[in-house]
């Protein structure tokens, strides 16, 4: 009964088809006859209407002379030529106007056509929506509905138990064969419609065998697998015979779906990957023969997803198959590299962006899979694996460029991959950070490839990868420097990674040094000059942080005492600042000089008010404990010298042409004098404390009158109190005896410089400083000072005041002249 109904249904469909064929054939004949008549009418209407040319019309016009009667004239002694000239007057010719040569029209600007959206491309390919729906869309919907209808009918028959299980499978296969027969009948006149029927038939075959295996258990997995492979081969041959790309896509999808349709949960990766490998070779050979690029893309995508999913699941197994996974990964990698290159050699064309993307991503994904496997399998082989992959890409590039004449863009890409992998090989042996290293190398490679191949995608990809490299480096700093790891000095993975990242930025800066033209992609403009300036600033900043973090980490690890350890990164900061200052200073432009001045000012302020304090903290710890080093005291000399160097450079740069307006103001002299006095006083205090204090000993603690008031466990607090009292006593002595002498000397120096350089504000500052010193001496220093201190302070300060007075009187003429010149300048 069921077979009868199916035959009746397909007979009815065949009758409708033949009837429609006859109707459409008659309609096509009528349309062809109507089109012929319209074309004849158009030819008659377009005949040119030209005037008929006669011989008379083609002759040039002739001038007619009107003869007048000539009276007899006596013969005179004239020449015949003169008579002729009297009778026949020359005809004046009208000069023809000169026509100016037309100027060439300026070339019109042809704007770059914007990239079309999907809807615009669809409307361009299908201008007639009605035709698209009627000829393309409806037939696919129809075959889907037909397959569903047959499926529901078969399900209904099964539910009613009309047919047994083998008969059900037979009905499914027969239904697919009937659909395939209809498709074969329609293939000549309705190719697109026929291919849709073939797709439906193949789908029916796949689902029928899957149901027969899973639900009815009519045959084993091996038999079902062989049948489905035969279906895949058959569909591939059909697509080749019909020359239909969509059938090849269906064959590909069905081929990759076979393992899932026959899966029983007992995965055998060797059989699975062997089948996928054979399927890829066959399908890709078909794509190579028919030049169907979409097949390459789909086959590559499905293989990556299938292999990647298996790999992640395999890592959770108790006994993962690392070696087998690595071997099959290499097999897939090699097949797609080979097919991609061979396909391009056959077409003898340039690699498209898609082909280049497959070529690059294939290496990257295989490398990632290999690193994941080796991390758990044999970590010591990661460097060798990276090197081997780089050499393999180099072998491709050399062989294909010399022997096959491969597109240079692909050669550049393969060379770029070689450089990337070779560069990564050694750092990977340091266990980690290979992501940052990989991105650092890749950013430079992509920029180099963009310049060589003229592909803008690489340029913008380089910018993105460089940003990812910076983010990854920040994450590495956080993960390693905040951990409990003990790293060797300099030759450790995080420091070398940072140096490599800085080298990547400056390598990109070097590659862009000759580029001036802007590049556009995805609606974004790439300005090489601005980007070059930006990465140079980022490179300097990251270079500074790389060294700062390393010095700070090693100082805290190897130096006892927090304050002593902190002076090492401070010293590094000043040394690095000197190099950056000289870099900006040598550029010789306004912006660079401004940056140099700002850097110098910031460092002077930081040392004067902040960094110099850590030498005092170190001294307090040393006096209290007696076990800490004086590293900070000795290193502070380097920072002090660099600070003085910055002050000298500021004076040198701004003495004639000030960079900032503030340097022209009168109060700037007062600010500079204040910094000099404050810095000198700080240094005097530091050296006075260092040379006058000694660490507190156990005898000092025991001889203290407060010793009896402290328990044994609290003696450390007593020790700190004794050290604090000693330091405070020394401070008071230095302030009362040494400061007046120092300030008097500085006042004398300011006065001499002010007189010689004709700087009135500096002379006034000298006199004010001298007045403050005298007031301080009589109001504060004279009380509670030792007799020796009073004598030394009063004698030296008195001598200095007398010398200052003498010098001022000796050079008063210069001062008066300077005041007059200053007044004249203000009057003018």
Long-range contacts (C-beta under 8 A, 24 or more apart in sequence): 1-162, 2-157, 2-162, 2-163, 2-171, 3-171, 3-174, 5-153, 6-171, 6-174, 6-175, 6-178, 10-178, 10-182, 13-182, 14-182, 17-182, 17-185, 17-186, 21-189, 63-91, 135-192, 135-193, 136-192, 139-192, 139-193, 139-196, 140-196, 142-196, 143-179, 143-196, 143-197, 143-199, 143-200, 144-200, 146-179, 146-200, 147-200, 147-203, 147-204, 150-175, 150-204, 151-207, 165-212, 165-216, 165-218, 166-216, 166-218, 168-211, 168-216, 169-208, 169-209, 169-211, 169-212, 169-216, 169-218, 172-204, 172-205, 172-207, 172-208, 172-211, 173-204, 173-205, 173-208, 175-204, 176-201, 176-202, 176-204, 176-205, 176-208, 177-201, 179-204, 187-242, 191-242, 191-244, 194-242, 195-242, 195-244, 195-246, 195-247, 198-235, 198-238, 198-242, 198-244, 198-247, 199-246, 199-247, 199-250, 202-231, 202-234, 202-235, 202-238, 202-247, 202-250, 202-251, 202-254, 203-250, 203-254, 205-231, 206-231, 206-254, 206-257, 206-258, 206-261, 209-261, 210-261, 210-262, 213-261, 213-262, 221-262, 221-264, 224-262, 225-258, 225-262, 225-275, 228-254, 228-258, 228-261, 228-262, 229-258, 229-275, 232-258, 232-279, 233-282, 236-282, 236-283, 236-286, 239-286, 240-286, 240-289, 240-290, 243-290, 245-290, 245-292, 245-294, 245-295, 248-283, 248-286, 248-287, 248-290, 248-292, 248-295, 249-294, 249-295, 249-298, 251-283, 252-283, 252-295, 252-298, 252-299, 252-302, 253-298, 255-279, 255-283, 256-302, 256-306, 267-310, 269-310, 269-314, 269-321, 269-324, 269-325, 269-328, 270-324, 272-310, 273-307, 273-328, 273-331, 273-332, 276-303, 276-306, 276-307, 276-332, 277-328, 277-331, 277-332, 277-335, 280-332, 280-335, 280-336, 281-335, 284-335, 284-339, 287-339, 287-343, 288-339, 288-342, 288-343, 288-346, 291-343, 291-347, 293-352, 293-354, 293-355, 296-339, 296-340, 296-343, 296-355, 296-358, 297-354, 297-358, 300-336, 300-358, 300-362, 303-332, 303-336, 304-365, 307-332, 307-369, 308-365, 308-369, 311-369, 311-372, 311-373, 315-372, 315-376, 320-376, 322-373, 322-376, 322-377, 323-377, 325-369, 325-373, 326-369, 326-370, 326-373, 326-374, 326-377, 329-366, 329-369, 329-370, 329-373, 330-366, 332-366, 333-362, 333-363, 333-365, 333-366, 336-362, 337-362, 337-363, 337-396, 341-396, 341-400, 341-404, 341-406, 341-410, 344-406, 344-407, 344-410, 345-400, 345-404, 345-406, 349-407, 350-407, 350-409, 351-407, 351-409, 351-410, 353-455, 353-457, 355-410, 356-409, 356-410, 356-413, 356-455, 359-410, 359-413, 359-414, 360-413, 360-417, 363-389, 363-393, 363-417, 367-421, 371-434, 379-431, 382-428, 382-429, 383-425, 383-426, 383-428, 383-429, 384-425, 386-421, 386-422, 386-424, 386-425, 386-428, 387-421, 387-422, 387-425, 389-417, 389-421, 390-417, 390-418, 390-419, 390-420, 390-421, 390-422, 390-425, 391-418, 391-422, 393-417, 393-418, 393-421, 394-418, 408-452, 408-453, 409-449, 409-452, 409-453, 409-455, 412-448, 412-449, 412-452, 412-453, 413-449, 413-453, 416-445, 416-446, 416-448, 416-449, 417-445, 419-445, 420-445, 427-493, 427-496, 427-497, 427-500, 430-492, 430-493, 430-496, 431-493, 432-476, 432-493, 433-476, 433-493, 433-494, 433-497, 435-472, 436-469, 436-472, 436-473, 436-476, 436-497, 436-500, 436-501, 437-497, 437-500, 439-465, 439-466, 439-468, 439-469, 439-472, 440-469, 440-500, 440-501, 440-503, 440-504, 441-500, 441-504, 443-469, 443-504, 443-508, 444-504, 444-507, 444-508, 444-511, 447-508, 447-511, 447-512, 448-511, 451-511, 451-515, 456-519, 456-520, 456-521, 456-526, 457-521, 459-519, 459-521, 459-526, 460-521, 460-522, 460-524, 460-526, 462-508, 463-526, 463-531, 466-504, 466-505, 466-508, 466-535, 469-501, 469-504, 470-501, 470-538, 470-542, 473-497, 473-498, 473-501, 473-542, 477-545, 477-549, 481-549, 481-553, 486-557, 487-553, 487-554, 489-554, 490-550, 494-549, 494-550, 495-546, 495-550, 498-542, 498-543, 498-545, 498-546, 498-549, 498-550, 499-546, 501-542, 501-546, 502-539, 502-542, 502-543, 502-546, 505-535, 505-536, 505-538, 505-539, 505-542, 506-535, 506-536, 506-539, 508-535, 509-535, 509-536, 509-539, 540-580, 540-583, 543-576, 544-573, 544-576, 544-580, 547-572, 547-576, 548-572, 548-573, 548-576, 559-629, 559-631, 560-627, 560-628, 560-629, 561-618, 561-621, 561-628, 561-629, 563-614, 563-617, 563-618, 563-621, 563-632, 564-618, 564-621, 564-628, 564-629, 564-630, 564-631, 564-632, 566-614, 566-632, 567-611, 567-614, 567-615, 567-618, 567-631, 567-632, 567-635, 567-636, 568-631, 568-635, 570-611, 570-614, 570-635, 570-639, 571-635, 571-638, 571-639, 573-603, 574-603, 574-607, 574-638, 574-639, 574-642, 574-643, 575-638, 575-642, 577-603, 577-642, 578-642, 578-645, 581-646, 581-649, 585-649, 585-653, 590-659, 593-653, 593-659, 594-659, 594-660, 596-649, 596-653, 597-650, 597-653, 597-654, 597-659, 597-660, 600-646, 600-647, 600-649, 600-650, 601-646, 601-650, 603-642, 603-643, 603-646, 604-643, 604-646, 604-647, 604-650, 604-675, 607-639, 607-640, 607-643, 608-643, 608-675, 608-678, 608-679, 608-682, 611-636, 611-639, 612-636, 612-639, 612-640, 612-679, 612-682, 612-686, 615-686, 616-685, 616-686, 616-689, 619-686, 619-689, 619-690, 619-693, 619-727, 620-723, 620-724, 620-727, 622-695, 623-693, 623-694, 623-695, 623-696, 623-723, 623-726, 623-727, 624-695, 624-696, 624-719, 624-720, 624-723, 625-695, 626-695, 626-696, 626-697, 630-690, 633-686, 633-690, 636-686, 640-683, 643-679, 647-672, 647-675, 666-761, 669-759, 669-761, 669-762, 669-765, 670-761, 670-765, 673-750, 673-762, 673-765, 673-769, 676-746, 677-743, 677-746, 677-769, 680-742, 680-746, 681-739, 681-742, 681-743, 684-734, 684-738, 684-739, 684-742, 685-731, 685-734, 685-735, 688-730, 688-733, 688-734, 688-738, 689-727, 689-730, 689-731, 689-734, 692-730, 692-733, 693-726, 693-727, 693-730, 695-723, 696-722, 696-723, 696-726, 732-784, 733-785, 733-786, 733-789, 735-781, 736-780, 736-781, 736-784, 736-785, 736-789, 736-793, 737-781, 737-785, 737-786, 737-789, 737-790, 737-792, 737-793, 739-773, 739-776, 739-781, 740-773, 740-776, 740-777, 740-781, 740-793, 740-796, 740-797, 741-792, 741-793, 741-796, 741-797, 741-800, 743-769, 743-770, 743-772, 743-773, 743-776, 744-770, 744-773, 744-796, 744-797, 744-800, 744-801, 744-804, 745-800, 747-773, 747-800, 747-804, 748-800, 748-803, 748-804, 748-807, 751-804, 751-807, 751-808, 752-807, 755-807, 755-808, 755-811, 755-814, 755-815, 755-818, 758-814, 758-818, 758-821, 760-818, 760-819, 760-822, 763-815, 766-804, 770-801, 770-804, 773-797, 774-801
